[in-house]
Amino acid sequence: MQRYDRNMLGYGKEAPDAAWPDGARVAVQFVLNYEEGGENCILHGDAASEAFLSDVAGAAPWQGQRHWNMESIYEYGARAGFWRLHRLFTGAKIPVTIYGVATALARSPAQVEAMQEAGWEIASHGHKWVEHKDMPEAEERAAIAEAVRLHTEVTGTRPRGWYTGRCSANTVRLVTEEGGFDYISDTYDDDLPYWIDADGRDQLIIPYTLEANDMRFATAPGYITGEQFFTYLKDAFDVLYAEGEAGAAKMMSVGLHCRLIGRPGKLAGLKRFIDYIQGFEDVWCPRRIDVAEHWAKAHPPKRIERPSRMSVARFVEAYGGVFEHSPWIAERAHGLELGPAHDCAAGVHNALARVFRSAPEEERLGVLNAHPDLAGKLAAAKRLTAESTAEQAGAGLDALTDAERAQFTQLNDAYVRKHGFPFIIAVRDHDKASILAAFERRIGHDRDIEFSEACRQVERIARLRLEDMF
């Protein structure tokens, strides 16, 4: 048995209606990352200076020494950029979520007070603005705990949201284990919040963004002017607003940094975007915690039995009859590389069909011969499986006239004599007349063509049965 943990399905083609408050067609959520004073710095006990997300061209860590230019750029974010953004958002009456690095918050009491007076949410952005990818689990777990402790000490309340940014493969699991977060945002994989099941605990995920994000001013390819930033944000908003008009409301995250968007030339693009969206009705600009509270109320977690987590015995019990009287298909399918993408009708069908398609012809012939004749003796004797009984009844094959029954019997016998297996068709796609028409057309095919067609019909029958089950 192999299991693939990545979720490549998500909501699929049937995403839920977000049902944003007051019928909003899109939720535009602004995040301001407050990292200044929490970055890599010799003064902070780090081995080297910071090299990430600044206007220093070609920045690299300076081992064992301070990088005066880098420090001063980060200081600009705290000294000037933050206050420019504070004036912009409070003036627009838009509350934001702060991703606050705990050590940065501790070094910026005036800014923390201003955040709180504005009613902004202060979520946790970790203990320090450093990489987590190489941390042993115990070290990262301790860093998460210290982030919560210091954040609570500095702000007066514990954080309810978490975003690391420079995370490890263990971060989401470890933060979930901590147990006190309404949401985690260390993913970029959807336009809507969603729930995960982490060892029996339901955890809300609110995905973030690295593209509707001013970090692109400091990376290549990226934005050069505020107008480019505005254009990208406007295009994203326009698409999502149109989807909301069509009944598929989504969420748009906008990521900001004091030392980047806080510069006048860059901020002009953000201001233009805020002015633009305030010209629309039905736009909700919440804090991230507001989104979390809404989602928990409107879309609470739902527990389902997931095929990818079933034991082999349970998997065979559930799906062993999808291919008529052929439980070996389900047994082998359980050993494939299943994952969350298989926890739906299409996923289970794909796994079962892969086993069927790759089986020797003799085994596939056995599956064909496991299917009953249409309106044949087994049906008359009420010895069909429940699935076959319902399918044939749905096409009216349980209410034939004597003449029709004789016609089916004659065709069944002739077809089996010629091809060596019963005539198989997904009767739920047809009515009685079209079944007879297909019967008379296909009986003249050569055996190889009919074998392939019968296999396709078997797969189609299996797909329809799985739709019922899901």
GUTORDO-93930 format. One record per residue: residue in one letter; x, y, z of N, C-alpha, C, CB in turn. Coordinates in steps of 0.05 Angstrom, whole numbers, plus 5000, padded with zeros to 4 digits. Atoms other than C-alpha are relative to their C-alpha. Last residue first. Glycine has a CB too. Layout:
! residues N
aXYZXYZXYZXYZ;...
! end
This chain:
! residues 470
f498949764989458651864938497950225002502350094983;m498850054974455551174931501050265013502249804998;d502150054980450951374874501149985028498549754993;e501449744996456751684836497749975020498950104973;l498549854981460551034848498750285005502950044991;r500550114973455150634814501550165021500949705001;l502749934992455351094753499449895028497949904980;r500049714994462851024747497350095011500850164976;a498749964975462450264752500050295009502949904999;i501850104980457350234696501250055028499449704996;r502149804997461950664654497949925021498650054973;e498949774986467850214667497850215004502450114985;v499650094973463749604646501050235018501949765002;q502749994987461449974584500249915029498149834985;r500749724995468650114565497350025014499950164973;c498449904977470349384575499450295006503049964993;a501150114975464449174531501650095024499949704998;e502449854994466849644476498849915026498049984978;s499349734991473849354477497650165008501650154978;f498750044974471148644474500850285011502649824997;e502050034979466348854420501249965027498249774993;i501449744997471849124375498049985023498650084974;d498149814987476048504387498750275005502550034983;r499750054972470148034372501850205014501149725004;d498350234994467948314306500749995029502750024983;h497249934999461948764304501749755003500550195024;g498650055024455148504281503050065000498850154978;i499850295003452148454350501549924975497349874999;r497450104990453749184361500349704995500350065029;r497749895014448249474318502649865007500250305005;e500150095028442549014341502450114984497450094987;f499750295000444349114415500249914970497649875014;a497150064996445349864406500549704998500950115026;a498649905024438349934376502949945002499550304996;l500450195022435449494431501450084975496949974994;i498550254994438649924484499749804978499049895027;s497249965008436250554449501749765007501150265012;a499749995029429050304451502950034992498350234988;k500450275012429150094524500650004970497249905006;d502750104995432050754548499849734985497850204991;h501850075022439350924554497249965009501049764985;d499649805021445051214596497949974978502849984989;r500949744989442550824657500450234981501450065026;v502949965007443150184615499050275011498449785012;a500849854976450750214616497150094996501950255004;i500449725007451549674563499150145026497850044978;i499849824977454048964565499750294991502749965016;f500249735009452248404517499850195024497550044982;p502649885002454547764550500150284987498750025027;f500649864975461147424535497350144996502350205008;g499050154977463746924482499750155027502949954997;h497849854988463147394422501149865025499050275008;k498149885018458847014371502550115015498750234985;r498850205018455146524415502250124983497849884982;v498150164985454247054469501349794982498649865024;y497749844993451147544420502149835014499250245017;a498349975024446447034389502650155006498350154979;d498950265008443846814457501850034976497849804994;n498050084980442847524483501449744991498749955027;l497649845004439447734418502249925020499450305003;q498850075026434447164421502650154996498050054977;t498950274997433047274495501449924975497849805007;f497549984984432148024484501349735003499450125028;q498049875017427147894428502650035015498950284992;a499050205019423347384470502250124982497649904983;r498350184985422847894527501249794981498449865023;e497449874994420348414479501949825014499550265016;a498549985026414947944452502750135004498350174980;d499050275007412747744522501650024975497749804997;t502150175010412248484541501249724993498650124975;l500150055028417748774583497549844993502549844991;a502949985007416949084652499749964969498850275008;d501550184983423548934687497050004994500450095030;l499650285009427549214629498649805019502949944999;g502550135007424549904640500349714992498850154978;a500349995029431250264638497549864990502449884986;g500049725008431050414712499750034970502550135009;a502749904996429149684725499850294991499349985030;q501850115021435549454692497250105004500049695000;e499249895026439749914735498149904978502949934994;a500949725002436049754800500650124972501450175021;t502949994999436849004790498950284997498949885027;s501050075026444049074769497050014999501049724992;e499349795019445749464832498949934973503150034999;a501849784996441948984878500650224980500450115029;t499249834978445648404848498150235002502950104995;l498049795007441547974802501050135026498850214981;r497350084990438147324826502250204992500749724990;k499349804979430847554818502749935014497850015021;a499850154975429246914778500750185024502049784998;a502650124995426947334720499949855026499349814977;a501849794992433147764726497249885006499850204977;l499449924973437447144727498250225010502950105002;k501150204980433946864666500650095029501149724995;g499650285004435247474622498849835023502949934997;a502750124999432748184619500149704996498250134978;l502149804996439848394599497349864998500250224979;d501449925025444447804608498050225007498649764987;p502450165008448247824674499150094972497850035020;h502449835004455348104683497749824990500650224980;a501349974975460547624712497450174998501850125021;n501850234997462347424641498650005027501649754997;l502249975019465148124629498049775004501149994971;v501849794991469248084693497650034981501650275002;g501550104977472047404673498150215011501949915022;l502250165010473847684606498349895022501149784982;r502049815009477948214642497649854988501150204980;e501449904976481547654679497950204992502150145019;e501650214988483147294614498550095024501849765007;e502650025014485247934580498349785012500549944970;p499950175024490748034632497249974988501149725007;a500250294996489448604681500249854974497349945014;s497350125001492149304666499949705005501850135021;r498749965026485449594647502649854998500450294994;f501550155021481749304707501550024973497150114997;v499650284995487049544756498749834979498949925028;r497250065006487050234726500649715004501950175018;a499750045029479450234726502949944992499050254985;l501150265008479250114801500449954970497049995007;a498350214988484050694816498949724991500050025030;n497450015014480551164767501749785011501450275003;h500450135027473750984795502649984985498050164984;v500350294996476051124866499749864973497649935019;g497550114991478551814845499949705004500750135026;a498150015022472552004802502649875009500650284990;a500850205020467651814857502049974978497350074989;c502349915015471452204910499349784980500550284987;d502250014981476952084961497550124988500750155026;h501650245005482051914907497549985018501749755003;a501249975027485052614905498249764993502150044979;p502549844999486152554980498650034974500650275012;g499849774983491251994968497450165000502350184990;l502449854996492151324935500550245019497849825012;e499249764986498651044908497550185002502350154984;l498949795017495950354889500750255017498050084978;g497149994998495149784939501350214982501149744993;h499349904973487749904950503150035002499049825022;a500149715001486749814875500950125026497350104993;r497649915013488949084881500150315000500349894972;e497750094983483548914932502650104988500049705002;a499849814977478349334894502449935017497549995017;i499349745011479648934830500450215022497850104980;w497149995003479748274867500950274989500949774982;p498849864978472548414889503150024998499449875026;s497050005004470048224820501450155022500650124972;h499050264990462548014824503149984997498749774987;e501850224994460648614780501449745009498349934976;f499750175023465749174783498749735006503049974991;v500349805020462949624837500449884972502050245004;g502250065018461949024881499650204978497549975015;g499650265013468649044917497949934980500349795020;y499949965029467849794931500549734985502350184993;a501449775012465749855003499849994970501350265009;e502850014992467549165030498450224986499750025031;v501350225016473849164989497149985007501549735004;f500049915027475949835019498649804982502850064989;r502249815002474049605089499750104971500450245019;a502550144996478348985083497650194997499949875028;v500650155024484149375053497349865002502249804993;s498550255001483949875109499249854975499449825026;m501350254992480950545091502049775002497849934980;r499150074972485051185092498749745009499250225019;s497150024999484951315016501049935028501250274992;p498950255012477551145015503049975003499249994971;r498349955023475851715063501249744989502350195008;e498250235001469951625109501650024974498449735001;i500850205019467152325116502049775002499950114971;r498450245000467452825173498949804980500049875029;k501750245003464653505159501849764998498250024974;p498750245011467954145183498149764999502549925017;p498650154979463454745193501249754988498149935023;h498950255013461855165131501549845021501850074976;a501550065025457455755151500949744988500550224980;k502950004996459655805224498549914976499150285008;a500650204979466955595219497049985004501450075026;w499850265012467555985154499249785020502849954989;h502250055019464856625184500149724989500250204976;e502450024984469556585244497649954981499550255017;a500050254985475556445200497449965015502449995019;v500450225019473857005152499949745014502350004979;d502849985008473257485210499249794980499350284989;i501550134979479957235236497050024995500750125028;r499950285005482957425169498549845022502949905000;r497550114989480658135176499949704995500450075030;p499850094972475058315130502849975009498549745004;c497249984993474258725066500449935030501150294994;w499550034971467558505037503050025005498849745012;v497250074995465658744967500450005030502050194985;d499850294995458258744948502949915002498649844979;e501750114979458259424916500749715005497050044993;f501850225005464059684876498349955024501649744993;g502049925019467560364876498049784993501250104975;q502049864985471260174939497850134982501250225017;i501950194990474859664896497850135017501449795017;y501450155021478160204854497949815012501949844983;d502149825011480060674911498349854979501450244986;i502049964979483560094946497850184989501350125025;f501750244998487059914881497950035021501849765006;r501850015024489460624869498249765001501750004974;k502149804996492160654940498050004977501250285004;l501950114981495960014928497750195005501549935027;g501650225013499060284865498049885018501949794989;a501949885018501160934899498249794986501450174979;l502649974987504260534955497950124981500350175025;k501450255000509860324909497250025012501749795015;g500650075028512261024893498549734997502649984985;p502049845014511561244965499349914972500850294999;r498649795016515360674998497950154983502249884983;g500049754985510860305048501650224987501249955027;i502349835010509559774995499950265015497449855004;l500350025030516559495009497850194991499449724991;r497649895013518959655080499949994970502449845009;c499649724994512059565110502350124985500450035030;h497849974981510558915075500750295004502649844990;l498649755000504058725039502250005022498150235006;g497850004981500258105018501850244998501749754996;v497949815009493558164985502150015021498750284993;s498149904980488757574993502050194987501549765013;m497549905011482757484948501750105022499550234979;m498549824983477057044970502550094986500649865027;k497350094992471856714926501250215019501849954976;a498449804986464456774909502649885011498450125022;a497750154990461856264859502050195014501549854976;g500750174977454856504845502249845011497849824991;a501150255010455956794775499449795022502049874980;e502549935013456757494803498649744990500450204977;g501949964979462157204849497250074989500950225019;e500750274990465856934789497950025022502549855010;a501750125020465657634759499149725008501449994973;y502649874997468457924824498049884980500350304996;l501450114977473957404823497350135004501750045025;v500750285005476057584752498449885023502649834996;d502150015021475758334765499149714994501050134975;f502649934989479658264830497749984980500150295011;a500850224982485357894798497350055012502149965022;d500750235017485758404741499049765017502449914983;k502549945013485558984791499149764983500250254982;l502250034980491058674834497350054987500550205023;y500250284993495558584773497749955020502649895011;t501250155023494159274746499749715007501850034976;f502849945002495459604814498749834978499650294995;f501250144977502159244822497050054999501150115026;q500050295006504159464752498749845022502949904995;e502150055020502060174767499849714993500550174975;g502550034986506260184831497749944981499450255016;t501449754993512360084787497449935015499350154974;i498149774999517659554779498650255009501250044972;y501149745006513658924795502250215001497750075018;g501649864980516958244793499050274989501650055024;p501149765012520557704755498150145020498549944974;a500250015029524857714795498749744991502850034986;t499350255013524057884868499850024970498349765011;a497350064991523858514911501049734988500149985030;f498249775004517858864881502949935006499150245017;r499150015027514658174877501550254992497649954981;m497450135000514458174953501149994971499949725012;d498049805007508658664943502849885001499850245018;n498249964977503958064941502250204992501149735010;a501249744995498257864895501450115025496849985004;e500049865026503257334874498550265002498749824979;l497349905006505557014940500150154973502049775000;t499249955027498556904967502950094999498250214987;y498849735003495356615030500950034970502450045019;p497649975017490756015040500850294997499549884973;i500749775017485956015100502550064982499150255017;i497949885016486555325131498950234984501449784981;l500749835022481755105186502650124987498150235008;q498549755000483954535230499350154975503149955001;d500849835023479553945249501550275002497050045000;r500749734993483353485297499350154975502350155015;g502549994986483352735287499150285009500249835024;d500050204978490652665268497550035018502550035017;a497350054991490353295226500049835025501550275007;d500150194978483853305188502849935008498349754994;i498450245002484053915143499649845026503150064996;w499350154976478754435133501949774994497549905014;y500850284999478254935076501049885026501149854975;p499150154976478655685063499149714997498950125026;l501950014978477455914991501349865024497449854992;d501349744998481656124932498050025022498850084974;d502949975006486155524939499250295002498349835020;d501150205019493255244944497150034994500549745012;y500749815023497655784974498349854980502750114987;t500550135026498955465042499250214980497849785003;d497650085013501855695109499449824976501949855019;s499949895027495556065129502549924984499750295000;i497250005008493355715193500150084971501349725004;y499250065028486655845225503050004997498750224981;d502450015016482955875291500649954971498350265003;f500349825022489455715327497449954985502349974981;g501449764993490055435397499450194977501550145020;g502850024992491754705387498550255005499949855024;e500049804979499354685387497150055011501250274990;e499650144974498454045347499950205023502649854999;t502650134993495654465290500249865027499249804978;v501749784991501954895292497249895007499750224978;l499249924973506154265289498350225011503050084999;r500650214980502353975230500750085028501549734993;v502950004997502554625191499249795021498649944973;t501249774987509954705204497049985005500650254985;n501350084975512554005188498350235012502049915020;a502150195007514454115115498449925025501249754987;s499050275007518254725138497749834992501549885025;c500850244984516155455138501549754991497049964998;r497650155006519056115115499949745015502750175008;g498749905024512156415113502449844992500850295003;t497050004998510456255184501350144977501049715003;y498750025026503056445185503050025004499050224980;w497150065003498656345245500850004971500749735013;g499250085027491856605268503049964999499150204980;r502050205008488656635338500649914971497250125001;p500849995028494556995371498049784993502449994981;r498650205016494657025447499050034971499549715011;t501750225008492357675479501649804983497450094986;g502050034980496058225517498049784994498550255003;t502549885009500058455457497749985020499149864974;v499749745012507158365482497350144994501649984975;e498849814981506157795531500150284989502949915007;t502049954979501457425485501050205020499349745014;h502249865012506257485427497950085021498749844977;l499149725002512057265471497850184988502550014983;r499549884973508556625493500750304998502249855014;v502649964986505556455425500550145027498649745004;a501449795015512256555390497450075013499649914971;e498849744991515756155445498750234985503050004995;a500949954972511055565433501050275009500949785019;i502949935001512255595358499050075027498449764988;a500149735012519855625368497150094998501350014973;a499349814979519455025416499850294989502849945010;r502250014981515754615363500550215023499649725012;e502249845012520954835312497650015019499249884973;e499249725000526654595357497750174988502650044983;a500149904972523253935372500750305001502049845017;e502749974991521753815298499950125029498549745000;p501150264990528953935277497250055012501949875021;m500350044971529654615243499149715005497950205011;d497950184989532354605172499849955030502750124994;k499850255016526154875137502149815011500750074972;h500650234984524455385191500749734987497050005007;e500850265013527755975159499449795021502349914981;v497850165009527956635198498949744987501949935024;w500450015029523257205215502449864987499750294987;k498149845015523357055289499549964971503049935008;h498449874979518056795337502050194988501549785017;g497750154989512956635284501550165021501849924977;h498250055023508357065242502649865009500750274985;s497250074996502857055293501449944974500249775020;a499550285001496357425279503049945004499049874973;i497150065000495058135301500349705002501450155024;e499350264989487958315280503049984999498749774984;w498850195017486859065269500549735014502650104988;g501650245001482059455312501049794981497250074992;a501450015026485460115295498149764998502050004977;e502049785000487260215369498450004974501550275003;q502250074982490459525368497950225001501049955028;m501550225012494859665308497549945016501849754999;a501549895023496860345336498349784986501950134980;e502249844989498860035403498350114977501150225017;v501950194989503059515366497550145011501249825022;q501550125023506360065326497949805009502049874981;a501849795011508160445389498449894977501750254992;p502449964984510959815422498050214989500750075028;s501549785013515659635365497450055016499349934971;r498249775004521359195391498550244989502349924982;a498949934974516658665421501850254998501649775011;l502049864985512758655356501150105027497649825005;a500349735012519058485318497950165015499249974970;t497849834992520657925367499950274987502749864993;a500249944971513657635358502350185009500049755017;v497850164989513557675282500350095029502850054984;g498049884983506857985268502049805010498750135023;y498450244994502557785209502450115016500949854973;i497149994998497958375216501149725004500850195025;t498850194982490858295191503050044999499449704991;v498150195012487658905162500749795021502550154990;p498350134980481559335177501849794987498249865022;i499650285006479159775120501749885022501349964971;k501750164982476360455140500049704993497150115000;a501950145017479660785080498149845016501649824981;g501549805015483061295126497949874982501950164983;t501949894982484960735174498350214986501450135025;f502250194994487960365116498050115020501249745011;l501650085023491960935086497749825008501849854980;r501849775009494161255151498349914977501750244993;h502049964979496760585178498150234992501350065027;l502150205004500160455112497850025021501349725001;r501349935025504161105117497749814994502050004977;w501849784994505460955190498650094975501650235013;f502450094985508260265174498150235004500949905028;g501950155016512760525118497549925016501349754990;a501549845019516061065159497849854985501950124979;r500049714994519660825221498150164982502850104998;a501149944974518060075219499650305005501849885022;g502750124998518959955145498750075026500249714996;y501949835015524760445142497249895002500950034970;e500849784982528160035196498150194987502550145011;y502150114982528159435149499050215020501149765016;i502450045017531859855098497749885017500649824976;s501349755002536660095153497549984982501950214988;e501449924975538359395173498450254996502150035023;m502450174996539859195102498550075025500949705001;n502049925019544459795092497449835003501149974971;w501249754993548259665156497850094981502150215002;h500349895026549458925144498550275004498549804980;r502449865006552058695211500050114972499650235021;q499949714998557458175215497450134993502350114983;g498549894977558657445227500250305002502749895000;q499550184977556657205158501650155022501649764990;w497349944991553957745113500549845025500350315005;p499449984971547857425081502950085004499449735014;a499150264990546957595007500650035029502549894984;a499350034972543258164973500849715007497650085018;g498150224997543458204898500849945028502350054983;a499650175024540158884897502149795005500850184975;v497150035004538359154966500449804977501449895026;d499249875024530959334959503050004995499050295000;s499249724995528958825011500750124972502450025019;l502249815003525558145013500850295009497649925016;f502550075013530957665039498150245000498649765014;a499549975029538357755054497449984985502049794991;e502350075017538457845130500750044970497550175007;s502049805005545157865166497849904983501350254987;a499549835023549057275192497750204997500249834974;a497350045010549856795250500750194978500449724991;d499850175024543757035287502850004990498150114979;g498850264994543757285360500249814976498449865021;h502150184991538857845348501049725006497849984978;l501149904975544258375343497949815012498950284997;i498150074979547657955290499050095027502850124994;c498349774993541358035248501949905023498450255010;n497350094993536457565215501850245004501149824977;e498450135022529657905215502749915010500350204977;g500150294995525158035276501749854979497249905000;g499150054973526258785281500049715008498450155020;e497849824995522058935220500849985030499350294993;e497650174996517658335206502450165010500749854974;y498349834983510658635207502449835009498450125025;n498050154986507058315148501750205016501849834980;l497649844997500858715129502049845017499450285012;v498150084979495358265104502350194999500949704996;f497349885001489458545064501649905024499850315000;q498849994974483258115052502950094998499849715014;v497349905005478658224993501350045027500150264982;a498749914976472457795000502850084994499849785023;v497250074996468557734935500950115027501850114977;r499150165023461357744914502949925001499450154974;a497749905014458757984981500949814978502450055020;g499950085028451857724997502450104985497550104987;d501449815017451258115062500149944970501050285006;p502149834987456357665096498950214980501250155023;w498949784985460057175050497850185012501950174982;a502149874984456156565029501150225018498549795018;a498849894976462456205006498050135018502150214992;d500649725001458355784958501150125026496850054998;p502349904985461955124959499550294995500349945030;a499249844977466654904903497550105015501950234992;e502349914985463654374857500850145025498249765006;k501749835017468954274803497650115015499149854976;g500850105026474054014853498250194985498649735003;y502950005003473854264925499149884973498950285003;g501449774987481054074936497049974998500950264987;l502849975007483453554886498750255011498449765009;m500149885027491053524885497150054991501549834981;n502749995009491653404960499850154974498250135021;r500749745012498753184976497149994989502050084977;d501349824982499152585022499150264987501750065023;y499049745009500552044972498550225014499850034968;r501849774996499451355002501550264994499050005029;q498649755001502550694981498050225004501550044973;m501749765000500050005000501850255000498150005024;
! end
